[in-house]
Amino acid sequence: MPLTQNVTFQGVLEKGNRVQIPKLILWQFKIETDQVLKVGVNARESYRGWQFFYAKMDKQGRILVPKLTLSVMAREENQIFVGQVLEVILQPA
């Protein structure tokens, strides 16, 4: 059964601009790698607001956050986000 409702969680931005989806969410909703998701991210320390994009999950359960989305969320041009906590919303597309 694919994702049918909104799911919110907090994740750490990893190297390569990826966010890991928690295993419990993957198991509960049986999210597949071919399902298109509408993803919203918000940096907890930055008050720029939510940024939404469409993505598919890779085989390891990670979602790639586009560089453009991260640059819009950044306060300074050289701000590095790796290791920063993000609030993430997954919605069915």
Secondary structure as the mmCIF struct_conf table of DSSP 4:
data_model
#
loop_
_struct_conf.conf_type_id
_struct_conf.id
_struct_conf.beg_label_comp_id
_struct_conf.beg_label_asym_id
_struct_conf.beg_label_seq_id
_struct_conf.end_label_comp_id
_struct_conf.end_label_asym_id
_struct_conf.end_label_seq_id
BEND BEND1 GLN A 5 GLN A 5
STRN STRN1 VAL A 7 GLU A 14
TURN_TY1_P TURN_TY1_P1 LYS A 15 ASN A 17
STRN STRN2 ARG A 18 GLN A 20
HELX_LH_PP_P HELX_LH_PP_P1 ILE A 21 PRO A 22
HELX_RH_AL_P HELX_RH_AL_P1 LYS A 23 PHE A 29
TURN_TY1_P TURN_TY1_P2 LYS A 30 LYS A 30
TURN_TY1_P TURN_TY1_P3 THR A 33 ASP A 34
STRN STRN3 VAL A 36 ALA A 43
BEND BEND2 ARG A 44 GLU A 45
BEND BEND3 ARG A 48 ARG A 48
STRN STRN4 GLN A 51 LYS A 56
TURN_TY1_P TURN_TY1_P4 LYS A 59 GLN A 60
BEND BEND4 GLY A 61 GLY A 61
STRN STRN5 ARG A 62 LEU A 64
HELX_LH_PP_P HELX_LH_PP_P2 VAL A 65 PRO A 66
HELX_RH_AL_P HELX_RH_AL_P2 LYS A 67 MET A 73
BEND BEND5 ARG A 75 GLU A 76
TURN_TY1_P TURN_TY1_P5 GLU A 77 ASN A 78
TURN_TY1_P TURN_TY1_P6 VAL A 82 GLY A 83
STRN STRN6 VAL A 85 PRO A 92
#
